[in-house]
């Protein structure tokens, strides 16, 4: 979706930024998840993952296909 909305000359930069943000997101999520698991167990982590999956599914369903 990002590449469709990005002009051809800027797609390399967009791909690089997406890669950096993806890696940073994984690192931050692992850090926060580990801290939450040690403090409260797995229940909050599983609840957050469930909410994220439901939100993702809703966003995909609301995409317009022209």
Number of C-alpha atoms within 10 A of each C-alpha: 5 10 12 8 8 14 11 10 8 10 15 13 11 16 14 11 12 13 12 11 12 11 12 12 12 11 12 11 12 12 11 12 18 14 12 15 13 9 9 10 13 13 11 13 16 12 11 12 12 12 12 12 12 12 12 12 11 11 10 10 10 9 8 6 5 3
